[in-house]
Structures are given as C-alpha cells and as structure tokens.
C-alpha cells in the first residue's frame, strides 16, 4: 500500500492537552505497543480512550499491515489517548495522499488546542470565586 519513496520507520508526534505521544510506524503484523504495554493493558477499562486511539485505524482502513510503537507522557488518560490518535493519524498521512485526505476530512490531523485555563490571583481556581459574605 505505501508508495516506493516512503522510508520506514515513519515518525510522528501527537499532542493533546499536556500529553505528548511519539509514534513510530513500521511495516509488520498489526502490533500496537504503548510504553511497552499493549493497548488493552495500557487503557484497561477506559473504553472511550481505546475508541479514540483506534479511530485513525478505522478511517485509514489499513487493517494489520503496520506495527505501531508509541511513547506517551504527560497529561491524563483521555489526553494521552487524544495525543496517540493525533500521532497515529499524522504517521498514516505521511504514507499516501488519499489517507491524508481521509484523515483531514475526519478532523484527525487538527491539533486540539484547548488547554486548562490558568488560575487567577484572588480566586481559588480559574473562574471560581471565594464565598461572598454580605454581613
């Protein structure tokens, strides 16, 4: 499926919130390794996180042609899942132009720029206020 001018491994970086995922894509048998663990072991019972990670595979329709190795750090479970999805989509988009078009159409190549709002001085959190007492 990949064109002749692609050199393996393909490297890509994905980000979401404070999580960063470095993705390495190799030709192989469909192995998916996240920080030396399988997808099932890493996300455990977080079904939505697994679904987020696998979205890029569903859109690309590549099956088990590639092995994917991911190093992810920072953030929480949901942010890491988004970062992995972003990185995998960017890796697939380097392979062929039709894959890139499909990923772009699904919005998988766009980095989600939403971040946690900073805490403001004189307040307990970003927008929450201390209790007001009139008397």
C-alpha positions, 0 to 999 in steps of 0.5 A: 500500500505505501508508495516506493519513496516512503522510508520506514520507520515513519515518525510522528508526534501527537499532542493533546492537552499536556500529553505528548505521544511519539509514534513510530510506524513500521511495516509488520503484523498489526502490533500496537505497543504503548510504553511497552504495554499493549493497548488493552493493558495500557487503557484497561477499562477506559473504553472511550480512550481505546475508541479514540486511539483506534479511530485513525485505524478505522478511517485509514482502513489499513487493517494489520499491515503496520506495527505501531510503537508509541511513547506517551507522557504527560497529561491524563488518560483521555489526553494521552489517548487524544495525543496517540490518535493525533500521532497515529493519524499524522504517521498514516498521512505521511504514507499516501495522499488519499489517507491524508485526505481521509484523515483531514476530512475526519478532523484527525490531523487538527491539533486540539488546542484547548488547554486548562485555563490558568488560575487567577490571583484572588480566586481559588481556581480559574473562574471560581470565586471565594464565598461572598459574605454580605454581613 
